[in-house]
């Protein structure tokens, strides 16, 4: 078994929608990101994204992690060091 997990998307049975309340928004983002990172979807989508879209995604994710994770958390949770 790999070191990454995507269990939330497999077990969540609540509402998937945005704008109702903070809790549902958080669950929806987690659900969407786990669905988005599916290997089959990524294989199809990556080749269709423009260089600009790839850059936007990369820099948005990097900016969020730099803002909200310590260096130790980044290594532990993202890099899985």
N, C-alpha and C positions, 0 to 999 in steps of 0.2 A: 504494500500500500504506500502511496506517495505521502509527502509531507504536507500537501495542501488539502483543504477541505471545502466543500460546498454543500454542507448539510442543510442549511437554512432553506434553500430553495426546494429541497426534497420534502421538507416536513411542514412548511408554513401553510396554514389553511385560512389565514385571515384575508382581509381586503387588500387588494393591490390597486392602489389609486393614490393620487397626489393632491394635496391641498385641504384635506379634511381636518387633520390634526397632526401634531409633531410626531407622535408615536407611529401612526400609519405611514406618514412620509418616510420615516426612518426605515421601517420594514419594507416599504416599496422600493427604496433605493437599494437596500441589501438584496432584495429579490431580483431587481433589474440587473444589478451588477453581476450577480452569480449567473443569471441566464445569459447575459451578454458575454461572459468569459468562457462559455461552453466551447470546447475545442472545435466541434463541427461548425458552429456559427462563425467562430473566428477564422477558420480556414476559408469559408465562403466570403466573409466580409473584408478581411484585410486587403486582399487584392483589388477590391473595389473602392477603397478609401483613397482620397487624394493625398498627396504629400502634406498639404495644409491640414487636412482632417487628422492624419496620423500625428502631426506635430501638436495640434490643439489638444488631442486626447492625452498624449504623453505629458505635456506641460501642465495641463489641468490636474492630472493625478499627482504629479510630482509636487506641485504647489500645495495641494491639500495635505499630502503626507508631511511636507516640511513644516507646515503651519501647525499640525495637530499631533504629530508624533515626535517624541524625543529621538535622539540618535540611537539610543539603546532599543527603544520600541521598534524603530525602523528596521534594525538588524534582526531583532527577534521575530517580529510579526510579518514583515514583508520579505526580507531576504532569507529568513529562516536559518540564520547563522547559529 
